[in-house]
Amino acid sequence: MTEPPFNPVQNKPVVTPLAEFQGEQPHFKRAINLFDAIMLVTGSMIGSGIFIVSADIARQVGSAGWLLVVWLLTGFITMAGAISYGELASMFPKVGGQYVYLREAFGRLTAFLYGWTLFLVIQTGVIAAVAVAFAKFTGVLLPFFSVKNLLFQAGSFEFSSVQLLAIVLIVGITALNARGVRTGKLIQNVLGSTKLVALALLIVFGVALGLNHEAIQLNFADLWTATRHPAPGVSAPVLPISGSGLLIAIGMAMTGSLFSSDSWNNIGFAGEEIQNPERTLVRSMAIGTAIVTALYILINVVYLLVLPLHGTPEAATVAGRGIQYATDDRVATAVAESVLGKAGAYVMAVLIMLSTFGANNGIILSGARAYFAMAKDGLFFPGLARLNGAGVPGRALWAQCLWACLLCLSGSYGQLLNYVMFSVILFYVVTIIGIFVLRRTRPEAPRPYRAWGYPLVPGVYILLATTFCVILLIAPDTAEFSRRGLGLVALGLPVYFLFGKRFGGRTA
């Protein structure tokens, strides 16, 4: 065994960051095959968003044509990002995914700022929000779980049965994933395939049994007259929009659709646990995003075939409330109720519970690997760089669990999610720019996969995604949240140097 280098001045061995862990921990197990990876991509992407966000999109743009444009544009941006991002995944199939790609292209500071934001709000905020969505839909079946059912209250702090179930869900899924990657992928395979089949059946039954000729006439008679409608409970006029106002409205509407289509990159975090990662990562992201994009567009077509787009929040019927004012924005539930009657609400509640459980399983499994990679670099708590006996980063999983549970307790997860999409897309843009940087700085590096359509497709992605970020920064409804999101990223600067100094990680 090679002896560690010795420092004669200090009269002790030289200890590099986290060297005390090296050689002691188990190895990652390459247990994820192509099917597993596709289920991780699709399962992480499909949560609760597709069942809800079309209501807000319909209020933002006010026409069936522009609603579909928002989803088509979202699908194009997501696919362009995935097939471009694949080049980096094939070059660096390491645990840590996007953190590693940013580190290799731009250095440790940029990578840390991404990892910091991932832990603070992106991954954990999504985990908390999806867990709360699971608990709320459980309340359709078990009324005990309601935000109005307060179990404890002290001053402004409130703890409801929904928060309790959300925390139990996060802890339970974390415990299952701490048992090993095979457990996590088994759960994902079962739930992922189940909800893909269920979504396909929703589309088939919607077309076969739910066609509403009156709604079809109303929705498709005038596809392109864009109007903005007030949110439920807000007294404001319906406003026509055009020109730059329409561009801003589309950008704001895409916040929900892009959030629903996110997490396709999470499979990259588990690079060293994937069989034949140079090919599997690229193929799983491309196939998974294509499947989800197609399903999302078809589901929105079904929404328009079953329900009128326009409605009023006070209406007593599902059709009267329309897509815009579906109860609690639950458009899919309204469609199921139109097709199956009252039983449809229960069917959709079960489907969304399965969907959110599966999404959180994939997100919890993936995110911990990024914190593990940061800790290995000496830029996060050193204990998170340990693998447990099952060959997974157990401590990183539990640290992620703790913070997500605290977000559930704080009640701030909803507000944090308003910051998420700006930060997510910003780092996607920087990452895709990394393809151009590495083509210049490492032209001879092995590239098992080269970004399809380079430089056009990555360039178009950067242009469209940057435009989206600019819209969020200037639009009145999103500017404050986006600037605060940028502030959360900037807050990582002093933390970066603190970790580097405290735990011996290089900061240059």
N, C-alpha and C positions, 0 to 999 in steps of 0.2 A: 504493500500500500504506500503511495507517495506521501511523504511528510509535507505538511503545509509550510510555506515560506516563513523564515525566521527573521525578526527585526532585532539586530544586535544592540541598537541604541536603547530600545525599551525593554530588551531582554525577555521577549515573549513572542509567540507566533503571531504572524499577521493574520487578522480575521477580516475577511471581506464581508460585505453585507450579506447576512443570512447564511454565512458559511456553516454556522452551527447546525443548520437544518439539512445541509446537503449530505447525501449518503445515508440518511436515517429514515427517510420517508418512503412509503410505497410509490410505485410508478402509476401514472394514469393508465387506464385499461382501454385499449382500442375496441370498444364494444358497440359503437354506433355505425350501422351500415347505411346504405343509401335510403332504404325505406324509412329507417328510424329518423334519419336526418330530414327527409321530406316531411314526416309527421311533426318533427320539432319546429320546422319553419311554418307549416300551415297552422299547427296547433297554437303556436305563440302569437301568430298574426290574428287569428279569429278569436276574439274575446266577446265583449258585449257591444262594442262600438257599432258594428254593422246593423245591429237590431234597433239602434237608437238615433244615431247622428243624422240620418236622412231628414228627420223632422227639422232640425236646425238649419241644415243645408237648404231645405225647401223654403224656410222663412227668409234666408239670406238672399236667394236668387229668384224665387217666386215663379219659376216656370219649369215644366217637365224637361224641356230641352236643355236648359242650363244645369238642372240637377244632374242629368246624365253626363253633360260635359265635365262637371266637377269630378265625377267618378271615373270617367274615361281619362281625364288628365292625371288624376291621382294614380290610376293604373299604369299609365305611360311612365310617369316619373318613378314609380316604385320599380317597374321592370328595368328601366334604364339604369337606375341606381344599382340594382342587383347584378345585372350582367356586366356592369363596369367594375363594381366592387369585387367581383369574382377574381379579377387578376391579382389583387392584393391577397385575397384568401389563399390562392394557389401558391403564391410566393412565400407566404409566412403562415403555414398551417399550424399555428401554435396556440396553446391555451392563452386566452386574453383577447383574441380576435381584434376588434377595431382598435383597442388600446395598443396592441403590438404594431398594427399597420401605421398608426400615427407616430409611434416612437421611431420606427424605421425610416419614415419619410421626413419627419420634422423635428425629431428629438424628444427628449424626456418631458420637457415642460408641457408641450402641446398634448402629449399622451396623458400626462397626469391630469391636466385640466378636463380632458374628456372623462377619465376614470373617476375623478372627483365629482363631476356633475352626474355621472351615471349612478354613483352611490347615493348622492345627496337627494336627487329628484327623479332622474329619468327612470331607472330600473325600480327603485324602491317606491317611488310615487305611483308608478303604474301597478306594481304589485298590490299596494294598499287600495287603489281605486278599483281594481278588478275584483279584489276580495270583498269590498263593500258592495259592488254590483251583484256578486254571488249571493251575499246575505240579503240584499233587498229583494231579489227574485225568489229566494227561499221563502220570503214573507208572503208570496202569492199562495204558496201551499200551506205554510205554517204561519198564521198571523202573529204569533208571538214575536217574530223577528220583524220589527218595525222601528224606524228612526224615532217614532213618537213614544216607544216603550222604553223609558229611561230607567236604567237599573241603578244609577248613581248620579247625583248632581251636587256640585259644590261651587257656588258662585257661578261663573260663566262656563265652568267645565261640566260637560254632560257626557255620560257614558250610556249608550243605548245597547239594546240586544243585537242590533245590526253590527255595531263595532265589536261586540263580544264574538259573534260568529265569524266575522272577518279575521280577527286575530287567531281564533282557533283554526281556521282554514290555513292561514299562513304558516303557523307553527306545525300543523299536521303535514302539509306538503313538504316543508323543510325537513322534517324528521324522516319522511319517506325517501327524499333525495339524499340525505346523509347516509343512508344504508347502501348507496352505491349507484353508479350510473345505469346499471341494468334495471334497477327498480324504477328509476325515473323514466327511462325510455319505454318500459313496458306500459306504465300509466299513460304516457304520451301516445303510444301506438294505439291503445284501446280507445282512449277518448278522442284522439285526433281523427281516426278513421270513422268513429261513430258520428262525430259532428259534421264531417264532410258528407256522409251519407244523409244525415238529417237535413242539412242545408239543401242538398240536391232534391230531396223529397219535398221540402217546402216550396222549391221552385216548381216542381212537377205538379203538386197538388194545387198550388196557386193558379197555374195556367189551366189545369184540367177542371177545377171545381170553382174557382173564385172569380172568373172573368166578370167584370162589372162594366157593361157597355156604356152606361151613363158616365162612369168615371173615365173610361177610355176617350169618349167624345170630349169631355171637359179638359182632360190633360193634354190631348194631342191636337186639338183644334187650333191652339195658339201656342206653339212651342217656344217662341223666342222673346216674348214680352216680359222683360225682367222687372220684378218689383221686390221691394224689401218690406217684410211684414214684422210687426212687433212680437216680442217673446210673450209667452203666456203671462198674464197678470200685469202687463205693461200697456198703458194707454198711450197709443201713438198712431199716427196715420200710416196708411200704406203708401210707400214712396216709390215712384218709377225710378229706375236706375239705367244708366247707359254710359258709354265711353269709359273714362278712367274710373268712374264710380262703379261700373260693372266689373272692371278688372280687380278693384279692391274687394268688391263683394265676393268674387270667385276665390280670391286669396284667403279671405276670412272663412269662407265656407269650407275650404280645403283643410283647415285646421282639424276638423272632425274626421274627414275622410282619410287624411294622411295618418292621423292617430290610429284609426281602425286598421290601416294597412301597414303599420310599423311592426317592428320586432323581427322582420325577415333576416336581419343580420345576426341574430342571437346565436345561430348555429356556429358562427365563426368563433365564439368564445370557447367552444369545446374542441378546438382544432386537434389537440393531441389525443383525443378520445374517439376519433373518427377513423374508420378504416379507409385506406387509400384517400387521404384527405385532399390531395391536390386535385383530384377529379370530383370526389363526393361533395365537397363544399360548394363548388361552382354549380354542379348539376342540381343539388338539392335547393339552393337558393333560386335558381332559374325556374325549376319545375314547381316548387312550392309557391313562389310569388305569382306564377302564371295561373295556377289552379285557383288561388284565392282571388286574384284580380277578376278572373272570369266569373266566379261565383258571385262576387260583389256586384258586378255590373248586371248580371242576370237577376239577382234578388231585387235590385232597384227597379228593373223593368217590371217585375212582378208587383212590386209596391204600386207602380203607376197603372197596372192593369186591374188592380183590385180596389184601390182607394182613390178618391179625388185628391189632387194635390192641395187645393185650397179648402179651408174649413174655418170654423169658428170655435174658440176654446170653450164656449158655453154650451155647445150643441150636446144633445142627450144621446146621440147615436155615434157609432164608430165612423160611419160615412160622413156624418155632419161635421165631425172634428177634422176629418181628412188627414193627410200625411203631416201637414204643418202643425196641427194641434192634437196629435195622438196623445192619449193620456200618459203623462210623464215621459213624453217623446218616444214611447214604446211602439214604434211603427210596426215591427214584425208581429208583436202581440195583437195589434189591431187587425192586421192582415189575417192572422190565424183565427181570430175571433170571427171575422167575416166569412171565412171558409168553413170553420168547424163549429161555430157557435161559441157558447161560453166555455166549452171544453178546450177550445183553442188557446185560451189564456193559460190554462194549466199545462198544455203541451209545450207552449213556448217557454214557460217558466222552467220546465225540466230541461229543455234544450239549452237555454241560456245558462242554467246552472252547470250543465256538462261543459259548455263552451268556456265559461269563465274558469272553472276548475282546471280544465286542460291548458288554457292559456297561462294561468299562473304557474302550473307545473313546469311548463317550458321556460318561462321567464325566470323563475326561481332557480331552476337547474343551471341555466346559462350564465346569469349575471355574476354568480360567485366566482366564476373562473377569471373574470377580469380583475377582481380585487386580489385574487391569488397572484396574478401576474404582476400587479403593482407592488404587492408586498415582496415578491421575489426580487424586484428592482430596488428594494429599500425605500420605497416611496409610499408605503402604507404600513399599518401595524404589522410587525414581523410575524406575529403568531398566525396571521391569516395565510402565510405561505406554507403551512403544514397540510399534508394530506392525512386523512384519517385511515384507519385500518381497511376501509372499503375502497381506498384509492380515489377519494373525492375530497375537495377542499372543505371539510366539515366546519372548521372555524369561520371561514368566509361565508358559508351558508348561514350560520347562526348569527353572524354580525349583520348580514343583510336582513335576516328575519327580524332581529331586534329593532332595527331602524324602521323597517316597514310597519311593524306593530306600533311603534311610537307615532308614526304618521297617522295610523288609524285612530290612536288615542287623541291626538291633537286635533283631529277634524280638519287638518289643513291640506289633506291629500287632494281634495277637489281644486283648491286654489293653486297648489303646486303643479297640477296637471296643466293649468293655463300657461305655465312657463315651459312645459316639456317640449312642445312641438318646435318652438323657435330653437331651443338648444339642440334638439335631435337633428333637425335639418341643417343647422349651422355646422355641426360636426360631420354630417354626411358630406356636405360640400367640401370641407377641408380634407376629408379622407379621399374623396374622388380626385381632388387636385393633387393628392399624393401620387396618383398614377402618373401624372405628367412629370412630377418632380423625380420620381424613381426611374422613369424612362431616360431622364437626362443624367442623373447622378449614378445610376447603376445599370447602364445599358446592357452589360453582359450577364446580369443576374438571371438565373433560370426562371422562366415564366411558363409553367406547364399550361397555363391558359392566358391568352391575351384578350383584353377587353374587346368585345365584339363592337365593330363600328368605330374603333378609335381612329382619330380623335373626336369624330363628330358626336357620337352618342354620349360619351362622358362630358363633352363640352356643352351639349344641349342640356344635360342633367344639371350641370353647374349653373347654367344661365337660368333655367326655370326655378331651381331650388333657391338660388340667390334672390330672384324676383319675389318668391314667396316670403323669404325672410324680411326683405325690404318692406313689403306690404304689411307684415305684422308689426314692424317697427313704426310705421306711419299711420296705420288705420286707427281711428279713435278708440274702437272697442278693444283693440289688442295691444296698442302701443305701450301702455303702462306695464302689462304683464311681460311683454317681450323684453323691455328694458330691464325689468327686474330679473328676468331669466339670464340676460347678459351679465347682470351684476352678480348672480350666483356663480357664473363661470369665473368672473374676475376675482371673486372671493377666494378661489383656489390658489391664487398667486402666493400670498403669504403662507398658506398651508403647505404648499409645495416645498418652499425653503425650510419650513419648520420640520417637515418629515425628513427631508434630506439631511438636515443638521442633527436631528434627534436619533435617527436610525441608521445613519451612515450611507444612505443612498447618494449617488452622484447627482448633482443638480446642474451639471453642465455637459 
